[in-house]
């Protein structure tokens, strides 16, 4: 288990930096005439910054003529602390931490707090270990919160279980900063002792317990907070945000790929709220990461929306560092690690160059330091797709009822609707009916356990032929496939098993496009640009098959998410989320 | 060693509080129509607060009709979080933690972070252990920072030594929140490895390293901060305070008995500085504690001076709790411990009643809950005054030089001046000369070690006869005495040895007044009111002997403080603080 604390400073380097600050030794780098964002006072002032190796040795006019091995003059350009994303799931970007770093470090992001919830659900402790190991020695600090919901519900078969003991085993690690979002808010509010114990465990280790309480308010919100949960990133309205802020939550304002809340909550990006506001991405898809960025996108958008620039930067750096108690991070100040971004322009938050612990690591949008990594080194997260024996009969639906439940995803949201349809039948079987946009959705348990297969109806995709399949299937990450033809569904499943996981589009008995995600069936071993391009090809193939939904593979991956209303399919069958129970497809 | 974490909450009580918040059980107390100070948003709003045992279960309009075993209606009176004093030395009040609690809890103070620097210098680890043990089960949380300067200088004999190993042994304790003020700022700035290691030790335990950097600025200040030191409470001017705030220090604004900085720094008690400002007392003498209060006095004075009342309260509660990472403390919010003060009037900060963890503990200026304590239970802190064999010759000064150094305390300050005098001599000996206000100052090592005795001249007291003596003698706490007659000096020393420490005023061969401080020679076992009265009697006796200095015993106790300029006397002799060396009395 990784126990490296990347930011721990040694006596030798502190002593060196003290000598540099006091003028007894020359610094490593003097950055002159920088407009420095001061996160302690929310102001910006032109001054000089002297580095001593990994550390900032001093900030001030007094360093104008300090000696240093290297000198640069920013001529008034802005210097800001490296940004820290306060909450995200790296797996959502479908890439390794190294590839993620290559994407965001040039944008000024030098740290993130990730919840390895997805890989945890597939691979358990070894999955989290893989993430920790594969995020060492990056030009990006990767801090981890321990997934608290593995599995997320009793209505699904996940690849692993993280119980209190497993969480307690991870909490002492130096890069583990807390217990991740406790999503089972109904259980917390109901006083469920296991969930309450998870929050208390964080407290026992003097770490944080993170929250996830969408639309929870009033007495329910107060009950949720009593557990000792310290944050939330699910507020979607200003009123909801204000209530949570006033109740004491560290309010993380989220702008993900799917869920975008910054515009609504922008009035809270206000210096009067001091250290109580954070900016986080939660989930960003490869294309958005490339086109818009990571947490830098939120800073840019907040500034464009009229927020105080210094404070917007503080919300995505110092405030996050304070919340998680990350030592020596999040400020341009003496004794802090020299994680810095030089801006071309403050209003645009356009980044010219980036320093990580004093080293130049990126310039003009590109890493200038090679990342060495061996993402495939960890066996337990490879070969995680173990399907039961499947054949044409696996996806049959006997025609037992006059009416059936059918899942309808709501475009641009994670929500689904449960609708009632009269199925099309033939020879005693329910069949797909592309003319009515009634397709089959299958969920195949892929963790090599009981090998359950569940089948239901779905509408909204509009496929005229073929099938789409994914081993990303929140939160259990079983194989989900939507399709018109049982043969194509079968081919798609078999192809994903061969790939060790991924996405596939299949039509007329052929694989039309695919993206291998061999790491836990969730993550590619290729760079972000390639993953993004393959995803575009996949989406084009889906469109050619008739798909009408935005981001069809993401939509598919959420159809198994049994914690968000209304109707979902897991390997155990249909889940009515509002009633919190398994329900049959047929309505009798 | 005490390892009780008084605020740790149990699963059972959290579950109970969740049930109360959610409305499934009745609360213990409903406080209706309170004007509640919200420390997260710095505003004040009329609402209701529901308690469940030790915890706050909920705050909000929604609780207007909540069920509770008890109900009170504040009719608009203010409800604020119990105050937390961010830095003080309890020993300065000359009383036990229990007696201190009796003094400040009725004033709305429910927590404090103390640096047992004085008792640590006398009794080492057992002294700190005594403090921890004797501050359990009070209606006041006592958190501890580990003294970092025991001894303070190499120019003195202290009773104990706290090295890195001893500090490391204390840091894991749950009530130990950091390493106390690192006063040896010249050593830190000079890169002294032992001092740097002390700061890093705090970081290793994820605790704080506190600062003490009077008038340190510019490159020196930056160097001091590089060590990882997170706070300062020594700023005396607005300019100094601003520089420290901007450099990243948690700026503790101090208003002690001797050093009073609030007026100068009041502009920094401004909501725009969010969580970066704290209010602390540092040292408060018994009389001031009774007449003015503890950290409540700072809140009152800040509000009277025009500060935003909600923010002033926040600076003495939530901000301190955040700085030291005290869980569930410092706010009136769900999940926080119910440490609360009801105000008669916000502008006066006059306290009507106080709740500690949900229990009513004080009302109208008096504790309503008995404090059980056994302050004398710990042997190692009793019988700590062990003088060498003294006689009339012990205090002789041979007349060896035409001119001598003489200490002159500056009234109302801790500073002293070094002046040069031509001594009065007789029979080859330097004698006291009341007409010229030249008295003898003696420092007798009292820890039973080498038994050194040092004697010098002092001016300013104006005694016409007799002697004053104290076993409080910062920071080594050797016996200090000032006097006209060698016989009276001798009597004073002997009397203090009999008492096990304390203060004495002696004249014409008789003890005129005394205060026993049997606990480490620093602390009384009597209540604050009695200690204060005895001190007044002592001061009256000193006045009768001719004393002209304010607070003569405090002044005397600081004459050995070899870390503050200009001239001091320890058991090893005169210390020139600016030159950081021992100097002879005679100038040759």
Interface residues (C-beta under 8 A of the other chain):
Chain A: X8 X9 X11 X14 X15 X17 X18 X19 X21 X22 X23 X24 X38 X40 X41 X42 X52 X55 X56 X57 X58 X59 X60 X62 X63 X188 X189 X190 X191 X193 X196 X197 X199 X200 X203 X204 X206 X218 X219 X220 X221 X222 X223 X225 X226 X227 X228 X229 X245 X246 X247 X248 X271 X272 X273 X274 X275 X276 X322 X325 X327 X328 X331 X333 X334 X335 X336
Chain B: X8 X9 X11 X14 X15 X17 X18 X19 X21 X22 X23 X24 X38 X40 X41 X42 X52 X55 X56 X57 X58 X59 X60 X62 X63 X188 X189 X190 X191 X193 X196 X197 X199 X200 X203 X204 X206 X218 X219 X220 X221 X222 X223 X225 X226 X227 X228 X229 X245 X246 X247 X248 X271 X272 X273 X274 X275 X276 X322 X325 X327 X328 X331 X333 X334 X335 X336
